[in-house]
Amino acid sequence: MTAELVRGQNHLLDRTRVEIRVAAGGPVVAGVTLGDAHGRLSGVEAVAHPGAPRRTGIEVPRQAAAEHRIAVDLEALPEVVHRVSVLLALPSGTGALTTFGAAAAPAVSVTGLDGTALARYTLTGLDAESAVVAVELYRRQGAWKVRAVGQGYAGGLSAMLHDQGLPQAAELAAEIEQAVGQGQARAVPAPAPVAAGRSERPVTGPAAPPAGDRPSPAPRTASDDPAASAHGAGAAPGAGPAVEPTAAADPAAETGASSPAPAAAGPVDYRHPRRRSASAPPGPAPSPAAAPSAPATVPAAADGPARPVAGDAAGWSMEERLYNQVWGMFEDLARSVAAYRSAAGFAASRLEQELDEALADPRNRLGTAADVARATARDRHATLVTQARAALDRDLGQLVAESQVVEPALPPAFARWDSPVWHGYQAPQERPMALRLGDLHLPDVLDLRIPMLVRLPLERGLWIDSGPAALVHGGPDPEREVGRRELGSALTDGPPDEAELGRLAMETAVAIAARLLAVHPPGDFAVQVIDPAGTAAAALAPLVESGALPALPVPGAQGVASVLEGLTRRVDLVQMAVRHRAADSLPPDLDTAEQLLIVHDFPHGFDDRALTRLRYLADEGPAVGVHLLMVADRARTTEYGPVLDPLWRSLLRITPVPDAHLADPWVGHAWTYEPPLAPEGSQVVRQVLGQLAAARRTP
């Protein structure tokens, strides 16, 4: 459970590698000081800040932002370090806030690398302060603890550093301000002036990166949550930047008017802002079997961007670097397509405006003058769209090249079922940080797929909608039609019928269950199934044959009640053990492995009592290792009325066929989701489950 701290309170940390997550009401500068047993600093080298973001065991963000992630490895710190203080300061010269009291109280969370929240502290009571020591991690009798500090300084960074015994406090504070200013200049290029009377849309270089230094969360379902704009794919909550048109949308571009280009103009460099890079001699991209211990970017020719390299992102391990790189690619694709759509929309609106102006004068409605004006407007529109498409194609070419390098280097947890990495599969020794749930793409770019990665353990359950693909909550969607046409060409001459969708939905559930089993150490993950009608036997065969599922589920209401009762008991007992720190008192017959409950053909076979237990598992289960995977037709569940709406909203909806239903409120895209099914006729799922069964039998 997360410890909610108040000022002065401390909490014991049960791990040494943690993340410190900061959420503020506006852009703040984050830093860390490394003090001795008395909290004194040895010198400027004991401060990690945007100008020097890496110290031994510490990595802080390079820019001011409303959200931050700070990586801390306490075991890697020098022996003389006894206190790790997290500093927050308001940047100067940005026209933003000057005191913490003028914005919402910042919140600081200490989490594990898997996202598990350990302690949280909200810095209330701040007023005229412009810098604050938020929390400190300190060593006491060989153990590390976190303390809520909340000590503010009206004198800013200089006063705070001076109070920690740093003689060069003023000089270092100035250096930090300079580094932050340079970072802001790189991230937000100044717009070029536009001609008077023209559109006020600015000309921009590469789109600015989103605020905060953290990977993006998984997408949410647009139709499931009216408030999806508060949290979605590719954007930190409340921190996504506005996306503006590319340089192709400049009204002066086709008229010959001169306007200075921004400093950041030119080809987009897809070395992501969070990615670390270092010079290295040209050479082939690394293979999965020989991944480098640290990423390196191969220098490009003088007239082109750097060639992509797998693992070219920040992180403690190659797995984390690849995870960050994948979501960096997701954000880059979202920005590029949004910029193209914005530019094309601007060109269309300008064409309409110029045609209206040409026809406004009755004297020009007839004759050659009107024809010339209309032709000129259409030519200008075509030029703008062509320039915007050329910019998009240039960016997509770089992303496709990066995808071709990254995809073969992905570990099993991130890889597709058709990846060669599964041929060398061996049971893992520890759980990965994330899992691939499928692929994402946009209709503008059908040949570029981005892996959809979700963090482990799963924070939300899944709902595989087995209803007809034409059932759309909220009306027809052009992007969904694209997915339906793709499905029709891939499987049959037309969209699949209801029975085919039900079969594909259960196969998708088994494929996801197999991936979860394969990426966990043997014995650390188990699967249970509810199938009241007994119609899922064919799809469940790989799980039963490998022993991952001891036997086919018991049909009828008795089977439903038995499974739900056992899992509810497990959740209750583990919750009590965690609350009272009495894990040793759990019954010996209790399976403490993480559990995935697959519910097929819901709500068939459920009564009110079973439904209540299912909702309880959906709400309370993920925190203690019980995860829910529903396979059901959403339209049929409406027969229960609003009683199932909370359950529906709490789960992430995915589909067994390509479907454009995942919302990205950051830039307004609807991403097409493709399920993680194995290739037709492939035995890879059975082979992987067989190897996992052999590993379980090996002592």
Number of C-alpha atoms within 10 A of each C-alpha: 12 12 16 15 19 16 16 12 13 20 17 16 19 12 16 15 17 22 24 21 21 25 22 20 18 20 22 29 26 29 25 25 28 30 22 18 13 10 19 20 23 18 15 17 12 19 26 25 27 25 21 18 18 18 19 15 15 22 24 25 25 27 27 26 24 23 28 27 22 21 22 25 16 21 12 13 16 11 8 11 21 22 24 24 23 23 26 25 25 25 26 17 10 11 7 12 18 20 18 28 15 14 14 15 18 21 17 23 23 26 22 18 17 16 16 18 18 21 22 23 23 21 25 15 11 22 15 16 19 24 30 23 22 24 27 23 23 25 17 12 5 7 12 18 18 24 21 24 21 22 17 24 22 18 12 22 26 19 17 24 25 16 15 18 15 20 15 13 20 16 11 19 19 13 16 22 22 16 19 22 19 15 16 17 13 15 19 16 19 16 15 17 16 19 14 7 6 11 14 12 18 18 25 26 23 25 22 20 19 22 22 27 23 20 19 23 18 19 26 23 22 21 17 20 14 9 11 17 19 15 22 24 28 26 27 23 20 15 20 20 16 12 19 24 26 27 26 25 29 27 23 18 16 14 9 8 11 11 14 10 17 17 14 17 14 14 15 20 17 22 22 19 16 21 19 17 18 11 10 11 9 11 9 9 21 17 14 17 10 9 16 15 10 17 25 21 23 20 17 12 9 7 7 12 17 16 19 25 25 28 33 25 27 24 21 17 14 22 20 19 21 24 25 23 28 27 23 24 22 21 21 25 22 22 25 24 26 23 27 26 20 18 25 24 15 21 25 16 13 19 20 15 12 17 18 12 13 20 15 11 10 9 11 15 13 10 9 10 13 18 14 12 17 19 13 15 20 19 14 19 22 16 17 24 22 14 19 25 19 14 22 22 16 14 20 19 13 18 22 16 13 20 22 14 20 23 20 18 27 23 21 24 23 27 22 23 21 14 16 14 19 18 13 9 16 16 19 15 10 11 18 21 19 20 25 20 26 24 19 24 23 22 18 12 13 12 9 18 19 19 25 25 24 21 16 15 22 17 17 18 23 21 26 26 21 27 22 20 22 14 12 16 13 9 8 11 15 11 18 22 17 18 20 21 14 17 20 15 11 11 12 9 10 13 20 18 11 14 12 14 21 25 16 21 30 27 21 25 26 21 23 20 21 20 22 23 25 24 26 20 19 21 16 15 22 20 21 20 21 27 23 23 16 15 15 20 13 12 18 20 16 22 23 17 15 18 16 22 17 12 14 17 21 17 15 16 17 12 17 22 18 13 17 22 14 11 20 17 12 21 21 14 18 22 18 13 15 12 11 9 11 11 14 8 10 15 11 8 6 12 15 19 15 19 22 22 22 22 23 25 23 19 21 17 19 17 12 8 10 19 19 15 16 21 18 15 23 23 19 16 27 20 19 21 19 27 24 24 23 26 26 22 22 21 14 13 17 12 11 10 8 11 14 17 13 12 17 21 15 17 22 20 23 26 24 26 28 25 27 29 25 24 25 23 22 26 22 12 18 25 24 23 28 23 25 24 23 16 11 7 6 12 12 16 19 16 16 23 23 18 15 27 19 14 16 15 8 8 4
